[in-house]
Amino acid sequence: MTGRTTLLAAAELLAWWAALAALWLVLISTVDPLELAVGAAVAALGALAARAARRAVSAW
């Protein structure tokens, strides 16, 4: 990977993470530190899965 592709991959992951974390915050009823930590972790896993799925589809 070149520096440019690494930067694009990081930007894509950050965008997915932000969207999924925002969705999590909209859907939960109470905002406490544990919920924020769980939401951030789950959003990070979702961002990785979304990037992997997009790469799998666009590889063709």
Order of alpha helices (4+ residues) and beta strands (2+ residues): alpha-alpha
